[in-house]
Amino acid sequence: MLRLKQVLQAWGSERFEAMLKQALESLPHHELPLQQGLQHSSQVSEEPIQVMILNMTESAGRINVRLGVFYSGVIAGCNCADDPTPVDTVSEYCVLGLDIDRGTAEAAVVLLDNDSGPSGDG
């Protein structure tokens, strides 16, 4: 589980969104459910991700954030020594739900319905 103490301290200020984006974009990719969100490739690339905040709500001591994440995936080849196929990346997008506990700063991240486009319509 993630701990977003500094981000939580910025809740209600103009800095919150920027701090949240920075915190999530700097995480190791395996700490987010990006692998489960792949649609066009087979493995998450190590390239940087870009987080877009779609909406935020607060209820019962929790902050709920819906995020759009742009990232890259790799289509794994046969990995043969004589395979001339270069490793290319493919653009991927998924929607994540982030639930931050206002008391502990613990945050859970889940993959949401991936049929939503970057506009958040869906």
Secondary structure as UniProt FT lines:
FT   STRAND          2..3
FT   HELIX           5..9
FT   TURN            10..12
FT   TURN            14..15
FT   HELIX           16..25
FT   HELIX           29..31
FT   TURN            32..34
FT   HELIX           35..37
FT   STRAND          43..44
FT   STRAND          50..59
FT   TURN            60..61
FT   STRAND          62..74
FT   TURN            81..82
FT   STRAND          89..101
FT   TURN            102..104
FT   STRAND          106..111
FT   TURN            114..115
FT   TURN            118..119
//
